[in-house]
């Protein structure tokens, strides 16, 4: 299978590329700037530029492009970049794929569980309504931008990804130094729900969805969400470090800005993968402790 991937240099994209190539598939990478390697195709979403002819014949596409949510404080300018980097790239890709003579069978387009907003203890599946905060609105616009592909008869699945656990990057990698320095603990009250997925299952679910007839929103999260306090206790146990030192809410809010800190650290989202499990996907790491032990196992 020939699979087109955007965002191939990110945490998920790089792991996906490795998995696809290991499984014998050919990966075509859409990259900003000139194409410098044989597997690269150039595009410029900000300028609505893409080499459409080079995409003829791809069997599937996975769209993971977008500016990092937590890479910078949320100024109004950076919030616009977060929105536009997702909606413009997705609309350009979806429109281009829809216009190909040989259309791919499937587009897996990125989204996030931020779609649901801060929902306390409510159990959320793909039928739950959206929230009304900044990230919820971003996700709604991001998903809507894939419509041209679906309208052209391409199967579209929307990847509502949770907190991806990997020692190579993301939230877990940022927490590891604190816990190893005996400074780890819950954020605030710790009662907020965290819906997580191991990098192995994130990539496994994406490759699964390439060949299984699932469309519409799909929550990419484990079937066992945990509270932040439970996450801290479990990570401390795996690392054999204490986890009783709470991080007061004012600290991250001062460092990151109140809106970003609320969205990334204190929002509660108890999300379950109903569509994914109903389709028959089997999780490699359904429980948090097993996932952390596997991910943090010493090399060799």
N, C-alpha and C positions, 0 to 999 in steps of 0.2 A: 504494500500500500504506500502511496505517496501522500505524505501529510504536511500540509502547510501550517507553520506555527509562527504567531507573533508573540513578542515578549519572551523570546527564547533564551535571553541572557539573564532573566530573573530567577528567583529561587525555584518557583514551580516549573518555569519554562526550561531551565537547564536540566532539571531532573527528568522532565518529560522527554526531552530530546535524547538523553542517555538511554531511557527505557525503550523508546521507539526504535532507536538504532540497534539496541541489543536484541530486540524482537525481529529484526530483519527488515524494518520499514525504512523508506527513504524520507528524510526530513528536508523540507524546503523552508528556509528562514526568511521572513520579511524583516528587513533591517532599515533603520533610518540612515541616510547617507549612502555613499556608493557601495555597491555589492563588491566585496573584495575576495570572497571565497566561492567555490563552485556551487555550494548549497544555498547561497544567499540571493535574494531578490530585493531590489531597492524600492522604498516607498517613502512618501512624505505626507503624512496625514494632515498636517497643518496647512499644506498647500494643495490638498486634494490630488496628490500625484501618486501614481502606482503603475507598475509595469504589468498591465493586465495580461498581455500576451504570454508572459512567463508563467502565469498561473494556470493556463490551459492544461487540463489533464490531471490536476491534483484530485485525489480521491476524497480527501477530507481536510477540514481546516479547524485549527484550535486557536482562538483569539484570546491572548492573555495580556495585551498591551495596556498601558496606563501608568501615569505618574504615581509614585509611592504615596499611599495615604498618610503614613507616619514619617515621611522623610524630612518634612519641614514643619515649622509652626504654620497654622492656618491663617495666613493673611488673606485678604479678599482676592489678591492676585493669584495666590497659590490655590485657593479654592476653585477659581476659574480654570486653572490648569488641570486640576484633578478631574473636573467635569469634562472639559474639552478634549483632554488626552484620551478619554474613554469613548465619548460619544462620536467625535469626528473620526477616529480611527475605526471604530466599529461600523459606522454608517458607510465609510469609504470601502471597507472590506466587504461588507454585506452586499452593497450595490454592485461592486466589481464582480463578486462571485455570481450574483444573479444574472449578470450580463454575459457570462462566458458561454461559449458554444458547447463546451463539455463541462457542465456544472459538477461540483463535488456533491457527493451524496449527503454529507452532513457538515454542519458548522456547530462546533462547541464554543459558545461565546461566554467570556468571563463575566461574573457578577460577584456578589458577596452577600453574606447574611445580614450585612448592614441594611439591606432592603427592609427588614422587619422593625428597625428602630429599637428603642429601649423598652422592653416589654415585661420586666419583672419575672415572675414565676410562670408566666403563661407558656404552655408547650406550643411550639410553632412548627408547622409543616408547610409544604408548598402551597397549600390552599389559604394560608393565613394572609390577611390584608397587610399592605405595606405600612411602615411608620411614616412620620412626617418631619424628621430632622434632616440635616444636611446629607448625611450618608444615605439615608433612605431615598431621598430625592435623586441623588447621584445614581444609585442602583436602578431606579425606575427608568431614568433617561437612558442609561447604559443598555439596559435590556431592550428598550423600545427601538434603539438604533439598529438592532439586528433584524428588524421587520422585513427589509427588502429581500433578504435571503429566504425567509420563510414564505413570503409572498410568491417567490419564484419556484417554490416546490422543494427547496432544500430542507432537510430535517434539521431543525435548530433546537439545541438543548442549552439552557442558560445555567451556568455553573455558579450557584450561590455558595461560594466557598467560605468556610469558617476560619478559625485560627489554625494555620498550618504549622505543625510542629516539626522542626528540623534543627539539628545543631549547626547547620551551615548558615542560617539566617532567620529573620523574622523574630517573633516574640520570644521563643524559647532561647535562641542564641543570645538575646539581650539580657535575659534573666540569669543565665548560667553563671556569669562572673559574680553577680551579687550573692547567689546561694553558695558558691564555692568560697566566697569571702565571709561566710557566716552572717550575711546581711539580708537574706531572703525572707519573704513573708507575704501575707495577703495584701491586697490593695484596698484601703479603706475598711469597710465593714467585712468584705470578703463574701457577702451574700449574693453578689451578682453572678449570674450564670455565664459560663464560658462554653461555647460549642467549638470543639477542636477536631482536627483530623491529622493523622500522621502524614508526613510527606509520601510515605509508601502507599497509603490508601488514596491520597490526593491524585497521585500519578496513576495508581491502579484503577481508580474510578474513571478517570479521563480516558484511559486506553479502553476500558470496558465500554464506555458510552460511544466510542467510535464505531463499534460493531453491533450494538444492541439498540433496538428500536424504541428509544426513549426520547421524547421531545418535551419542550416547555421547561419550566423551572425545575432544577434538581439541586437539593441541598447536599453539598459535599461537606459533611460533618460525620463524626462517629455517632453510633447509636446511644452513647452514654455521655451526655454533657455533664459537667461538674460545676460546682460553685468555685469561685476564685479561691476561697479558703481551702477547699478540698484539693484544688490544683496545687497550691503552695505546699500543703502537707505531703502530698504524694511526691512532688518533685524533691522536697527535702528528704523524704525517706529513701528515694532512689539514690540521691547523691550522698546520703548519710551526713546530712547537715541539718541544723535546726531551722525551723520555719515559723517561729513564734513571733518574730519581730514585724509588726504591721507597718506598712508604708502609709503615712497619713496622706489624705487626699490633697492637702494643700501643696505638697512637694511636687508631684507630677504636674499639677495645674500650673504651678509657678514655672516649671521647666518647659512644659510643652504648650502652655496656653490652656485655658479652661475648656474650650469647646473640643479641642483635639483630645485632651485627657479624658473628658467625659465619654467621648465616643469610643476611644480605644481601650480604656482601662476600667471604666466604671459602669458602662452600659450593660444591661442584663439581657441576654438572648439565649433562651433555652430551646434550641432548634434540633429537630430530629430528621433523619434522612429517609422519609417515608417513600418517596419515589424511587430512590436508589435501591432500598431493600426490597421493595415490591417487585422490582425488575429482576431480582435474583442475585444482585452483587453480594459477595461474601467479604467482609472486612478482614484484613490481615491483622489489624490492631483495633479491636472493638472497645477495649478497656484502657484507661489512661495509664495505669501503672505498667502494664505490659508494653504499651507503646513507648513510654519513656525508657524503660530498661533496654528495649531493642535499639532505640535511637542513640542512647548514650553508652552503649556497650563499648568497652575499650577496643580499639583496632587490634587485630591479630588474635 
